[in-house]
Structure formats: structure tokens, C-alpha cells
Amino acid sequence: MVSKYPLTLHRNPKFRAAIVQAALVFLVFYAFYSLYQTTVFNLEERGIKTSTSFFDQVAPFKVGFSPFLDFDLGTTTYIKVFYIGVLNTLLVAVLGIIAATFLGFFIGILRSSNNWLAKKVALVYVEIFRNMPLLLQIMFWNFAIFLAFLPPPKQSLEFGAFFLNGRGLQTPVPIVENNLLFKVWLGVVILSVLISLVFRRWAKIRFNNTGKSLPVLSISFSFIIIVSISAFYILGQPLTVDIPVLGKFNFKGGGQLPLPLFSLWFALTIYTSAFIAENVRAGISSVSKGQIEAARSIGLTRSQMVKMIIIPQSMRVIIPPTISQYLNLTKNSSLAMAVGYEEVVAVWANISLNQTGQALIIIAMTIIFFEFCSLFTSFILNMYNRRIQITER
């Protein structure tokens, strides 16, 4: 029976919940404000001045690896050092996430294979690398494997236009010949991608209405490649590639990924892929046997079942724990100091902090950077996770 008298404001559960939430938010902000005030007071008592004026001061040290921003000893400021460290961190994080995802999926599928040997090899891989401390793995690959066994530059291991040696990985580097034409070509490529997305959306609507499917992926990739290559030659090849060539003592031209970066990337990939492999195995195991039996009954091969039945249904189980592994990989990149890779913790929270003494600002900026990376990655992948969730009645 519903009362004919309306609830008073203080008895309204929604109002009470809003008041409690507002009070909690206030208390959290007040706690942070009190912490800030206490910290500033203690620093002033000890004669330590906190200021951002050092941002524009020239950094008296050299950053050896800076592929995205130019570093000039004697002119580069501290704030630019921070940007270089951030970009170097994002570089190894993005490369590691991509490689760990592909390798983790491959190992995870092997873990669920009917082949006894493949299943056991994948199990050994997971158990070894998942249970070994990451710092130990980074140092092992860098000092015990790569530095010990990779040849000098003259005996480099050649992989097409790539050369691997004890100094790192020599790679081709794209060079923009005409900045304006390159921007036009890049715009054409982006436009072709957008058209492909529109085509994918149209094909999905068409399938829902008529039940007729199209090879969307192959058509989209073919369209993007044809348009990109055609525009590239029509515009007079605004982009060229500088390929490394072995000189008398070292390589000339191209670019170099230093050995610490290669070792860190390799260790992060191996370590994280072991966890992702277990997520993939758990996701595959969550698909009911009835689905697999139904797929077999209509004559689908094992590869077709994995591609069309198992993986699409298992993604809703795989994605949430895999997000955590992506976040862990990004944060684990801070172990790069062990092998000398110059990421944000090494050049900003270590060298710059020792040079300036501005611990509060430097550590706060480092924390905010990693928090932003974690929240942004989590936000993007959670959006994707919501899109692939199975809609229930």
C-alpha cells in the first residue's frame, strides 16, 4: 500500500544519498588540501622553496635517446626533459601492449588447444615467465642474453632493412620531403579510414535488415591501401625512407632503437603476455560446449570456430582482466632504470629531481602522468568492453 502523503525531504532516500556523497567528496578534497598545506608548511620551515621556475632552466645533463623531440645539451630545459621522458615511456608502453596482446592471444589459444604438446609448451611458458620477477627478467634479457650474445655492428643480424647487434636495433626512418604534400597525403589516408568506418556501419545495418553479409574487413583494408598508395604516388612521394647502411665502423643513416629499449620492450612483452594468455584461456573456457558442438555440426573447421564462434564470445571475459595487464605494463616501464633506458622516472623523477631538489613538484607530476595514462587506457578499453557485451533481456 502506497502512502498518499509525500515523503518529507529529510526522509527522501535520494536526497539523503546525495547529501552523503557530497559530504564524502568534501571530506576527500579537504583531506588533500590539508595534506598540501601541511607539506608546504613543513617545506618552508626547512627552508625548501617549492616553485615551477626551474621548468625554464637549462638541464645540465644529456638525454641520449629522444626520437620525438630534439635534445641539445646547453639549451634544452627541464620541462622539455619531462616531455622527452613522457614520450619515451609512451613509446615502450604502446609497443609492449601491441606485442603482448598478439603473443598473449597466441599462447592463450595454444593453452586451449587439443594438441597435447602445444598445450604443455604453452603451460610451461606461462608458468615460467608469469612467476619470475619482472626486474629479474629485464636484467636477464639485457645483460645475460643480448649484451652477451649479440654480435658487434659489422656482424649484425640482418632482417631485411633491420639490423640487430649489441648496440641495439637499426631501423629505417621515414623522412618528410615536402611538409605540405605530406599533410595532404595524411589527410587522404585519414579520410579513407573514416569512409571505411562508415562503410562498416552501413554493412552492419544492411546485414541486420536483409541478412546479407559483406567481406567488410577485406574491402575496407583494400580500399585504404589502394587510396593511400595512389595518393602517395600522385602527390609525388612526399615521404621517403632512410635505410641504415653499414659504414666502416658503424651504421650510417636510419635510426636506432637502443639496446636498453629493446631489452625492456622484450621483457615487458614476455612477462605481460603470460598473464594475457591466462585471460584468453579463461575466456575460451567460458564458451559453452554446446556452442562448439553446434559449430562442428555445421562443418566449421577449428580455425573457423576460433575466429567466428569462440573468440567473439570470449572477449567479454578476456577484456576486463586484460585492461589491468595493460595498466601494469605501463607502470612497470618505470623499471627501465635497471638497464639505462631514459623514460620519465629515470630522467625526471631521478636525474632532474637530484639536480633541482624540487621533489614535491617532480614526484607529483610523475604521479599525475601515470594516473592519467591509467585512467585514459581504462576509459577507452571499458568503452570497447561495453560495446562487445552481450545484450540480455
Secondary structure, 3 states (H helix, E strand, C coil): CCCCCCCCHHHCHHHHHHHHHHHHHHHHHHHHHHHHHHHHHHHHHCCCCCCCHHHHCECCCCCCCCCCCCCCCCCCEHHHHHHHHHHHHHHHHHHHHHHHHHHHHHHHHHHCCCCHHHHHHHHHHHHHHHCCCHHHHHHHHHHHHHHHHCCCHHHCEEECCEEEECCEEEECEEEECCHHHHHHHHHHHHHHHHHHHHHHHHHHHHHHHHCCCCCHHHHHHHHHHHHHHHHHHHCCCCEEEECCEECCCCEECCEEEEHHHHHHHHHHHHHHHHHHHHHHHHHHHHCCHHHHHHHHHCCCCHHHHHHHHHHHHHHHHHHHHHHHHHHHHHHHHHHHHHCCCCCHHHHHHHHHHHHHCCHHHHHHHHHHHHHHHHHHHHHHHHHHHHHHCCCCC
